[in-house]
């Protein structure tokens, strides 16, 4: 088996043999020196503490958004299956925001095949997906990860996704 990780410098996926774990290595794409991470073991995972929903930050919209993300992550980690999108009765554009973010990040990192798969998934929910993309274009939705993409490039990705969803 091999260890897969992203180069800190060029953000490309690098593979290394298990024997290289914890040792220095160079990225084959850009030559950046980095330590090769050891594979994650179950005993390395530290469980989250309970969510405090009564604290002073309860009225802060950003704190509320982060709490919702934390709940979603805890739900995913609990092993309980999340209701698939196709079975949700009240599917809204917010349910598709992470797909839009994934599409843009994959496009930015050169993961065109993966971005195309995400666009196909979104197309199943055409009108709701269009609304989700428009949320980002209008500034109604945002994601910190998208700040790494230059605004004009991000706009191009969103416009391209809209075009794919409409046709």
C-alpha positions in Angstrom: 0.0 0.0 0.0 1.2 3.6 -0.5 0.8 6.9 1.3 -1.0 9.6 -0.6 -0.7 13.3 0.4 -0.8 16.7 -1.1 2.4 18.7 -1.6 2.3 21.9 0.5 4.0 23.9 -2.3 2.2 22.8 -5.5 -0.9 21.1 -4.0 -0.5 18.1 -6.3 -1.2 14.6 -5.0 2.0 12.7 -4.2 2.4 8.9 -3.5 5.1 7.4 -1.4 5.8 3.9 -0.2 4.7 3.0 3.4 8.4 2.6 4.3 8.9 6.3 3.7 6.5 7.4 6.4 7.9 10.0 8.7 11.0 10.6 6.6 12.0 13.6 4.4 11.2 13.4 0.7 10.9 15.7 -2.3 7.8 16.3 -4.4 8.3 14.8 -7.8 6.4 17.7 -9.4 8.1 20.8 -7.9 11.0 19.5 -5.8 9.6 20.9 -2.5 11.2 19.1 0.5 8.7 17.8 3.1 8.2 15.1 5.6 6.1 12.2 4.3 3.2 11.8 6.7 2.5 8.5 8.5 -0.8 6.8 7.7 -3.6 7.8 10.1 -4.5 5.0 12.6 -7.8 4.8 14.5 -6.1 5.4 17.8 -4.7 8.7 16.4 -8.2 10.1 16.2 -9.3 12.3 19.1 -13.0 12.6 19.5 -14.7 16.1 19.4 -16.0 17.5 22.7 -19.8 18.2 22.9 -21.1 21.3 21.1 -21.9 24.3 23.3 -25.0 25.9 21.9 -25.7 28.2 24.8 -22.4 30.3 24.9 -22.2 34.0 24.2 -21.4 33.3 20.5 -24.8 31.7 20.0 -26.1 34.9 18.3 -23.2 35.2 16.0 -24.2 34.0 12.4 -20.6 32.8 11.6 -20.5 30.9 14.9 -23.9 29.4 14.0 -22.6 28.4 10.6 -19.5 26.8 12.1 -21.7 25.0 14.7 -23.8 23.6 11.9 -20.7 22.4 10.1 -19.4 20.8 13.3 -22.8 19.0 13.8 -22.6 17.7 10.3 -19.0 16.5 10.8 -19.9 14.8 14.1 -22.9 13.2 12.4 -20.6 11.8 9.7 -18.1 10.5 12.2 -20.8 8.8 14.3 -21.4 6.3 11.6 -25.1 7.1 11.3 -26.0 7.3 7.6 -27.0 10.8 6.5 -30.3 11.1 4.5 -29.2 11.0 0.9 -30.1 14.1 -1.1 -32.5 12.2 -3.3 -34.5 11.2 -0.2 -34.7 14.7 1.4 -38.2 16.1 1.4 -37.2 19.7 1.7 -34.0 19.9 -0.4 -32.8 23.5 -0.5 -29.9 25.3 -2.2 -27.9 25.2 1.1 -27.9 21.4 0.8 -25.9 21.8 -2.4 -23.5 24.5 -1.4 -20.7 22.0 -0.5 -21.0 20.5 -4.0 -20.5 24.0 -5.6 -17.5 24.5 -3.3 -16.1 21.1 -4.3 -16.6 21.9 -8.0 -14.7 25.2 -7.8 -11.9 23.8 -5.7 -11.5 20.8 -8.0 -11.4 23.2 -11.0 -8.8 25.4 -9.3 -6.6 22.4 -8.4 -6.9 20.9 -11.9 -9.1 18.0 -10.9 -11.2 18.4 -14.0 -12.6 14.8 -14.0 -13.8 15.1 -10.4 -15.3 18.5 -11.1 -17.2 17.1 -14.0 -18.6 14.3 -11.8 -19.7 16.9 -9.3 -21.4 18.9 -12.0 -23.3 15.7 -13.1 -24.4 15.1 -9.5 -25.6 18.7 -9.3 -27.5 18.4 -12.6 -29.8 15.9 -11.0 -31.2 18.8 -8.9 -31.1 21.3 -11.7 -33.2 24.2 -10.4 -32.0 23.9 -6.8 -28.4 23.5 -8.0 -28.7 26.7 -10.1 -30.0 28.5 -7.0 -27.0 27.2 -5.0 -24.6 28.5 -7.6 -26.4 31.9 -7.7 -26.1 32.1 -3.9 -22.3 32.2 -4.3 -22.4 34.6 -7.2 -24.7 37.0 -5.3 -22.6 36.7 -2.1 -25.5 35.0 -0.2 -23.2 32.0 0.4 -19.5 31.9 1.0 -16.8 29.4 2.1 -13.3 30.2 3.4 -11.7 27.7 1.1 -12.9 29.7 -1.9 -10.9 32.7 -0.8 -7.8 31.0 -2.2 -9.3 31.4 -5.7 -8.9 34.8 -7.4 -12.3 36.4 -7.7 -12.4 36.6 -11.5 -11.4 32.9 -11.7 -14.0 31.9 -9.2 -16.6 33.9 -11.1 -15.6 32.0 -14.3 -15.9 28.7 -12.5 -19.4 29.6 -11.2 -20.5 30.9 -14.6 -19.2 27.7 -16.3 -21.1 25.5 -13.8 -24.3 27.5 -14.3 -23.9 27.0 -18.1 -23.5 23.2 -17.5 -26.5 23.1 -15.3 -28.7 25.0 -17.7 -27.9 22.9 -20.7 
